[in-house]
């Protein structure tokens, strides 16, 4: 099941599936500051993308929480991986840090003139960030970014691995769409 929202000159899309199978210009890895591709999304990227991604990461690490850097996509369908460091719950100022990780990912994509990007639900795995808060912050950040007429990005995909995460993002998307239509 897909959900879409036309925002500015771009589209926000929700899909359920495996982010490593997305054919967007870039996929976003929920990274740690050392850019070690361990488990979860990062582990799947390492397994499917091959060793070159980890090698490139090691040359770019460390990066701060909220930061994002670009590497090649190795053997993935996506040409690039954007590694974004989200917050760990309990470290403080988590909402702003997550918003910065999403925003900086979009800025990195734009700096490389990419037209499409796929996000996972950053920080909701072992970092313990609540999925409902993640959905609202990331979707709102993407919607605000797509309002910029200067952006080259035309498609922002949120690829959610399981049905519960997809449903949470779908509810947040509907809420944001409704808020947007009321404010116009």
C-alpha positions in Angstrom: 0.0 0.0 0.0 1.4 3.4 -1.0 0.5 6.9 0.3 1.5 10.1 -1.5 1.3 13.8 -0.8 2.1 16.5 -3.4 4.1 19.3 -1.6 5.6 22.2 -3.5 7.2 20.8 -6.6 7.8 17.4 -5.1 6.0 14.4 -3.7 6.2 12.6 -0.3 5.5 8.9 -0.6 5.1 6.2 2.0 6.0 2.6 1.1 6.3 -0.6 3.1 9.4 -2.6 2.3 13.1 -3.0 2.4 15.0 0.3 2.0 17.9 -1.4 0.3 15.6 -2.3 -2.6 14.6 1.3 -3.2 15.6 2.7 -6.6 15.8 6.4 -5.6 19.0 8.4 -6.2 19.9 7.9 -2.5 18.8 6.0 0.5 19.3 7.2 4.1 21.1 5.0 6.6 20.3 5.5 10.3 23.9 5.8 11.3 26.0 6.0 14.4 28.6 8.8 14.8 31.4 6.4 14.0 29.7 5.4 10.8 30.1 1.7 11.6 27.6 -0.3 9.6 26.5 -2.7 12.3 22.9 -4.0 12.6 19.5 -3.0 11.5 19.3 -0.8 8.4 23.0 -0.2 8.4 23.7 -3.9 8.5 21.4 -4.5 5.6 23.1 -1.8 3.6 26.5 -3.3 4.4 25.4 -6.8 3.4 23.7 -5.8 0.1 25.9 -2.8 -0.8 29.3 -4.5 -0.3 32.5 -3.4 1.5 33.1 -0.1 -0.4 30.4 1.7 1.5 32.0 0.8 4.9 35.4 1.8 3.6 34.1 5.2 2.5 32.3 5.7 5.8 35.5 5.1 7.8 37.2 7.9 5.9 34.4 10.3 6.7 33.8 9.4 10.4 33.2 10.6 13.0 30.2 12.9 12.4 28.0 14.6 15.0 24.5 13.7 16.0 22.2 15.5 13.5 24.9 15.3 10.8 24.7 13.6 7.4 27.4 12.5 4.9 27.2 10.9 1.4 28.9 7.7 0.2 28.5 5.7 -3.0 25.7 3.1 -3.0 28.1 0.2 -3.8 26.0 -2.7 -5.2 22.7 -1.2 -4.1 20.0 0.0 -6.6 20.5 3.5 -5.2 23.6 5.4 -6.5 24.3 6.9 -3.1 23.8 6.3 0.7 23.3 9.3 2.9 24.4 8.4 6.5 22.4 10.4 9.0 23.1 10.3 12.7 19.9 10.4 14.8 19.6 10.8 18.5 19.6 8.1 21.2 16.6 8.5 23.6 17.8 9.9 26.9 20.7 12.0 25.5 18.6 15.2 25.5 17.2 17.5 22.8 16.2 14.5 20.8 13.5 16.1 18.7 15.7 18.8 17.4 18.5 16.4 16.7 16.2 14.1 14.7 14.9 17.1 12.8 18.5 18.1 12.0 19.4 14.6 10.8 16.5 14.6 8.4 17.1 18.2 7.2 20.8 17.7 6.8 20.1 14.5 4.7 17.9 16.6 2.4 20.6 19.3 2.2 23.2 16.7 1.3 21.0 15.3 -1.4 20.4 18.8 -2.8 24.1 19.6 -2.7 24.6 16.7 -5.1 21.6 17.6 -7.2 19.8 14.4 -6.4 16.1 14.3 -7.3 14.9 11.4 -5.1 15.7 10.1 -1.6 14.4 7.3 0.6 14.4 7.6 4.3 14.0 4.9 7.0 12.5 5.8 10.4 15.8 7.2 11.9 16.6 6.4 15.5 13.5 4.2 16.1 15.6 0.9 16.3 18.2 0.4 19.0 18.3 4.1 19.6 14.8 3.8 21.1 13.2 6.9 19.6 9.3 6.7 19.6 8.0 5.9 16.1 5.1 8.3 16.3 7.3 11.3 17.2 9.7 10.2 14.5 7.0 10.1 11.8 5.7 13.6 12.6 9.1 15.2 12.8 10.5 13.6 9.7 7.4 14.1 7.5 7.1 17.7 8.6 10.7 18.4 7.9 10.4 16.9 4.4 7.2 18.8 3.7 8.8 22.1 4.7 11.9 21.4 2.7 9.9 20.7 -0.5 8.3 24.1 -0.2 11.6 25.6 -1.3 11.4 26.3 -5.0 15.2 26.0 -5.3 15.3 22.3 -4.3 16.2 19.8 -7.0 14.5 17.1 -4.9 11.2 15.9 -6.5 10.5 12.7 -4.6 11.0 11.9 -0.9 10.1 8.3 0.0 9.7 7.0 3.6 10.3 3.3 3.4 9.0 1.6 6.5 10.0 -2.0 7.1 6.9 -3.3 8.9 3.1 -2.7 8.8 2.9 -1.1 12.2 5.6 1.5 11.3 3.9 2.1 7.9 0.5 2.7 9.6 2.1 5.1 12.1 3.7 7.1 9.3 0.4 7.0 7.3 -1.6 8.4 10.3 1.0 11.2 10.7 0.9 12.0 7.0 -2.9 12.3 7.0 -2.7 14.6 10.1 -0.1 16.9 8.4 -2.0 16.9 5.1 -5.2 18.0 7.1 -3.3 20.7 9.0 -1.8 22.0 5.7 -5.2 22.2 4.0 -6.7 24.0 7.0 -4.0 26.6 7.0 -4.3 27.4 3.3 
